[in-house]
């Protein structure tokens, strides 16, 4: 069985914002419940912040591939942090 290289797990901060929105807007959870979920993920895994270079890359991705800017930002931050596997609600 082929083993994948070991990589650190990080969560783009933007993804945590998306988690909050999904919990409140799509599942009807309260803001307090959404905050609890976000904080649980944020304290379990390291987060990856948005940088200027990630923003530039996201704008290029969005324009070149007709993606939303926020999805593009998640992709750019993940790529900038060496992400080899990305889970997403919409992508």
Backbone as JSON Lines, residues from 0, in Angstrom:
{"i":0,"aa":"X","n":[0.83,-1.17,0.0],"ca":[0.0,0.0,0.0],"c":[0.89,1.25,0.0]}
{"i":1,"aa":"X","n":[0.61,2.16,-0.92],"ca":[1.38,3.39,-1.03],"c":[1.0,4.34,0.1]}
{"i":2,"aa":"X","n":[1.98,4.91,0.77],"ca":[1.71,5.85,1.85],"c":[1.92,7.27,1.34]}
{"i":3,"aa":"X","n":[1.02,8.14,1.72],"ca":[1.15,9.54,1.37],"c":[2.17,10.19,2.28]}
{"i":4,"aa":"X","n":[2.86,11.22,1.78],"ca":[3.81,11.91,2.65],"c":[3.08,12.55,3.82]}
{"i":5,"aa":"X","n":[3.74,12.58,4.96],"ca":[3.16,13.2,6.14],"c":[3.23,14.71,5.98]}
{"i":6,"aa":"X","n":[2.12,15.36,6.21],"ca":[2.04,16.82,6.15],"c":[1.35,17.32,7.4]}
{"i":7,"aa":"X","n":[1.7,18.52,7.77],"ca":[1.03,19.14,8.9],"c":[-0.4,19.49,8.5]}
{"i":8,"aa":"X","n":[-1.31,19.38,9.41],"ca":[-2.69,19.76,9.16],"c":[-2.86,21.21,9.6]}
{"i":9,"aa":"X","n":[-3.34,22.03,8.69],"ca":[-3.66,23.42,9.03],"c":[-5.02,23.76,8.46]}
{"i":10,"aa":"X","n":[-5.66,24.73,9.06],"ca":[-6.96,25.19,8.58],"c":[-6.84,26.66,8.22]}
{"i":11,"aa":"X","n":[-7.13,27.01,6.96],"ca":[-7.16,28.44,6.63],"c":[-8.21,29.15,7.48]}
{"i":12,"aa":"X","n":[-7.87,30.3,8.0],"ca":[-8.8,31.05,8.84],"c":[-10.11,31.3,8.08]}
{"i":13,"aa":"X","n":[-10.01,31.55,6.78],"ca":[-11.21,31.77,5.97],"c":[-12.15,30.57,6.04]}
{"i":14,"aa":"X","n":[-11.6,29.36,6.1],"ca":[-12.43,28.16,6.18],"c":[-13.22,28.12,7.48]}
{"i":15,"aa":"X","n":[-12.64,28.65,8.55],"ca":[-13.37,28.7,9.81],"c":[-14.53,29.7,9.73]}
{"i":16,"aa":"X","n":[-14.31,30.78,9.01],"ca":[-15.41,31.72,8.79],"c":[-16.52,31.09,7.98]}
{"i":17,"aa":"X","n":[-16.15,30.29,6.99],"ca":[-17.14,29.58,6.19],"c":[-17.9,28.56,7.04]}
{"i":18,"aa":"X","n":[-17.2,27.89,7.94],"ca":[-17.85,26.94,8.84],"c":[-18.91,27.66,9.68]}
{"i":19,"aa":"X","n":[-18.56,28.81,10.21],"ca":[-19.5,29.6,11.0],"c":[-20.75,29.92,10.18]}
{"i":20,"aa":"X","n":[-20.54,30.43,8.96],"ca":[-21.68,30.79,8.1],"c":[-22.56,29.59,7.78]}
{"i":21,"aa":"X","n":[-21.96,28.47,7.47],"ca":[-22.74,27.27,7.15],"c":[-23.56,26.83,8.35]}
{"i":22,"aa":"X","n":[-22.95,26.85,9.52],"ca":[-23.68,26.4,10.72],"c":[-24.87,27.31,11.02]}
{"i":23,"aa":"X","n":[-24.71,28.61,10.81],"ca":[-25.79,29.55,11.13],"c":[-26.81,29.61,10.0]}
{"i":24,"aa":"X","n":[-26.35,29.79,8.77],"ca":[-27.27,30.05,7.66],"c":[-27.88,28.8,7.05]}
{"i":25,"aa":"X","n":[-27.12,27.73,6.97],"ca":[-27.64,26.54,6.29],"c":[-28.2,25.49,7.24]}
{"i":26,"aa":"X","n":[-27.69,25.43,8.46],"ca":[-28.2,24.42,9.39],"c":[-29.07,25.02,10.48]}
{"i":27,"aa":"X","n":[-29.16,26.36,10.51],"ca":[-30.03,27.01,11.47],"c":[-29.55,26.97,12.91]}
{"i":28,"aa":"X","n":[-28.28,26.69,13.11],"ca":[-27.74,26.69,14.48],"c":[-27.64,28.12,14.99]}
{"i":29,"aa":"X","n":[-27.56,28.26,16.28],"ca":[-27.41,29.59,16.87],"c":[-25.98,30.09,16.67]}
{"i":30,"aa":"X","n":[-25.82,31.4,16.81],"ca":[-24.48,31.99,16.7],"c":[-23.55,31.41,17.77]}
{"i":31,"aa":"X","n":[-24.08,31.17,18.95],"ca":[-23.27,30.6,20.03],"c":[-22.8,29.19,19.68]}
{"i":32,"aa":"X","n":[-23.7,28.39,19.11],"ca":[-23.32,27.02,18.7],"c":[-22.28,27.06,17.58]}
{"i":33,"aa":"X","n":[-22.45,27.98,16.64],"ca":[-21.49,28.11,15.55],"c":[-20.12,28.54,16.09]}
{"i":34,"aa":"X","n":[-20.12,29.46,17.02],"ca":[-18.86,29.91,17.63],"c":[-18.16,28.75,18.33]}
{"i":35,"aa":"X","n":[-18.92,27.94,19.05],"ca":[-18.35,26.78,19.74],"c":[-17.69,25.83,18.76]}
{"i":36,"aa":"X","n":[-18.35,25.57,17.62],"ca":[-17.78,24.68,16.61],"c":[-16.5,25.26,16.03]}
{"i":37,"aa":"X","n":[-16.52,26.55,15.7],"ca":[-15.34,27.21,15.14],"c":[-14.18,27.16,16.13]}
{"i":38,"aa":"X","n":[-14.45,27.46,17.37],"ca":[-13.39,27.46,18.39],"c":[-12.84,26.06,18.63]}
{"i":39,"aa":"X","n":[-13.69,25.05,18.53],"ca":[-13.22,23.68,18.7],"c":[-12.21,23.32,17.61]}
{"i":40,"aa":"X","n":[-12.53,23.68,16.37],"ca":[-11.59,23.41,15.27],"c":[-10.33,24.27,15.42]}
{"i":41,"aa":"X","n":[-10.5,25.53,15.8],"ca":[-9.37,26.45,15.89],"c":[-8.41,26.08,17.01]}
{"i":42,"aa":"X","n":[-8.91,25.46,18.06],"ca":[-8.02,25.05,19.14],"c":[-7.46,23.64,18.95]}
{"i":43,"aa":"X","n":[-8.05,22.87,18.05],"ca":[-7.57,21.52,17.78],"c":[-6.45,21.51,16.74]}
{"i":44,"aa":"X","n":[-6.57,22.37,15.74],"ca":[-5.61,22.41,14.64],"c":[-5.0,23.8,14.51]}
{"i":45,"aa":"X","n":[-3.76,23.86,14.04],"ca":[-3.19,25.18,13.78],"c":[-3.91,25.86,12.61]}
{"i":46,"aa":"X","n":[-3.98,27.17,12.68],"ca":[-4.63,27.92,11.61],"c":[-3.58,28.57,10.71]}
{"i":47,"aa":"X","n":[-3.98,28.8,9.48],"ca":[-3.11,29.46,8.51],"c":[-3.75,30.8,8.15]}
{"i":48,"aa":"X","n":[-3.03,31.86,8.42],"ca":[-3.55,33.2,8.18],"c":[-3.45,33.6,6.72]}
{"i":49,"aa":"X","n":[-4.27,34.56,6.34],"ca":[-4.25,35.09,4.99],"c":[-3.12,36.12,4.88]}
{"i":50,"aa":"X","n":[-2.32,35.96,3.87],"ca":[-1.22,36.89,3.62],"c":[-1.53,37.71,2.37]}
{"i":51,"aa":"X","n":[-0.74,38.75,2.17],"ca":[-0.88,39.56,0.97],"c":[-0.65,38.72,-0.27]}
{"i":52,"aa":"X","n":[0.37,37.86,-0.23],"ca":[0.65,37.02,-1.41],"c":[-0.48,36.04,-1.68]}
{"i":53,"aa":"X","n":[-1.14,35.55,-0.63],"ca":[-2.29,34.66,-0.81],"c":[-3.45,35.42,-1.43]}
{"i":54,"aa":"X","n":[-3.64,36.66,-1.01],"ca":[-4.71,37.48,-1.59],"c":[-4.48,37.72,-3.08]}
{"i":55,"aa":"X","n":[-3.24,38.01,-3.46],"ca":[-2.91,38.21,-4.88],"c":[-3.16,36.92,-5.65]}
{"i":56,"aa":"X","n":[-2.7,35.79,-5.11],"ca":[-2.92,34.5,-5.78],"c":[-4.4,34.18,-5.89]}
{"i":57,"aa":"X","n":[-5.17,34.51,-4.85],"ca":[-6.61,34.26,-4.88],"c":[-7.3,35.08,-5.95]}
{"i":58,"aa":"X","n":[-6.91,36.34,-6.08],"ca":[-7.5,37.19,-7.13],"c":[-7.19,36.63,-8.51]}
{"i":59,"aa":"X","n":[-5.98,36.14,-8.69],"ca":[-5.61,35.54,-9.98],"c":[-6.4,34.26,-10.24]}
{"i":60,"aa":"X","n":[-6.54,33.41,-9.22],"ca":[-7.34,32.18,-9.36],"c":[-8.79,32.5,-9.7]}
{"i":61,"aa":"X","n":[-9.36,33.45,-8.99],"ca":[-10.76,33.81,-9.21],"c":[-10.97,34.31,-10.63]}
{"i":62,"aa":"X","n":[-10.07,35.16,-11.1],"ca":[-10.22,35.72,-12.45],"c":[-9.98,34.67,-13.53]}
{"i":63,"aa":"X","n":[-8.98,33.83,-13.32],"ca":[-8.6,32.85,-14.35],"c":[-9.56,31.68,-14.44]}
{"i":64,"aa":"X","n":[-10.18,31.31,-13.33],"ca":[-10.98,30.09,-13.3],"c":[-12.45,30.31,-12.93]}
{"i":65,"aa":"X","n":[-12.85,31.57,-12.89],"ca":[-14.23,31.93,-12.57],"c":[-14.69,31.34,-11.24]}
{"i":66,"aa":"X","n":[-13.83,31.41,-10.25],"ca":[-14.14,30.96,-8.89],"c":[-14.52,32.17,-8.05]}
{"i":67,"aa":"X","n":[-15.22,31.92,-6.96],"ca":[-15.49,32.99,-6.01],"c":[-14.21,33.39,-5.3]}
{"i":68,"aa":"X","n":[-14.12,34.64,-4.9],"ca":[-12.9,35.12,-4.26],"c":[-12.64,34.41,-2.93]}
{"i":69,"aa":"X","n":[-13.7,34.12,-2.17],"ca":[-13.48,33.49,-0.86],"c":[-13.02,32.04,-1.01]}
{"i":70,"aa":"X","n":[-13.57,31.31,-1.97],"ca":[-13.08,29.95,-2.25],"c":[-11.65,30.0,-2.74]}
{"i":71,"aa":"X","n":[-11.36,30.97,-3.59],"ca":[-10.0,31.13,-4.11],"c":[-9.02,31.45,-3.0]}
{"i":72,"aa":"X","n":[-9.46,32.22,-2.02],"ca":[-8.6,32.56,-0.9],"c":[-8.28,31.32,-0.07]}
{"i":73,"aa":"X","n":[-9.26,30.48,0.15],"ca":[-9.0,29.22,0.87],"c":[-7.98,28.38,0.1]}
{"i":74,"aa":"X","n":[-8.14,28.27,-1.21],"ca":[-7.2,27.52,-2.03],"c":[-5.79,28.11,-1.96]}
{"i":75,"aa":"X","n":[-5.7,29.42,-2.07],"ca":[-4.39,30.08,-2.07],"c":[-3.67,29.92,-0.74]}
{"i":76,"aa":"X","n":[-4.4,30.09,0.36],"ca":[-3.78,29.92,1.68],"c":[-3.36,28.47,1.89]}
{"i":77,"aa":"X","n":[-4.18,27.54,1.46],"ca":[-3.83,26.12,1.58],"c":[-2.57,25.81,0.77]}
{"i":78,"aa":"X","n":[-2.52,26.31,-0.45],"ca":[-1.34,26.08,-1.3],"c":[-0.1,26.72,-0.69]}
{"i":79,"aa":"X","n":[-0.24,27.91,-0.17],"ca":[0.88,28.62,0.43],"c":[1.44,27.87,1.64]}
{"i":80,"aa":"X","n":[0.59,27.07,2.27],"ca":[1.02,26.3,3.45],"c":[1.32,24.84,3.14]}
{"i":81,"aa":"X","n":[1.47,24.51,1.86],"ca":[1.87,23.16,1.46],"c":[0.78,22.12,1.59]}
{"i":82,"aa":"X","n":[-0.47,22.54,1.52],"ca":[-1.59,21.6,1.65],"c":[-1.59,20.63,0.49]}
{"i":83,"aa":"X","n":[-1.67,19.35,0.8],"ca":[-1.75,18.32,-0.23],"c":[-3.14,17.74,-0.39]}
{"i":84,"aa":"X","n":[-4.04,18.12,0.5],"ca":[-5.4,17.58,0.5],"c":[-6.3,18.64,1.11]}
{"i":85,"aa":"X","n":[-7.36,18.99,0.41],"ca":[-8.25,20.05,0.88],"c":[-9.7,19.56,0.83]}
{"i":86,"aa":"X","n":[-10.39,19.72,1.95],"ca":[-11.81,19.4,2.01],"c":[-12.58,20.71,1.93]}
{"i":87,"aa":"X","n":[-13.64,20.72,1.12],"ca":[-14.41,21.94,0.97],"c":[-15.87,21.61,0.72]}
{"i":88,"aa":"X","n":[-16.74,22.47,1.19],"ca":[-18.16,22.29,0.99],"c":[-18.53,22.49,-0.47]}
{"i":89,"aa":"X","n":[-17.98,23.49,-1.13],"ca":[-18.43,23.87,-2.47],"c":[-17.49,23.48,-3.6]}
{"i":90,"aa":"X","n":[-16.25,23.22,-3.31],"ca":[-15.32,22.88,-4.38],"c":[-15.37,21.4,-4.61]}
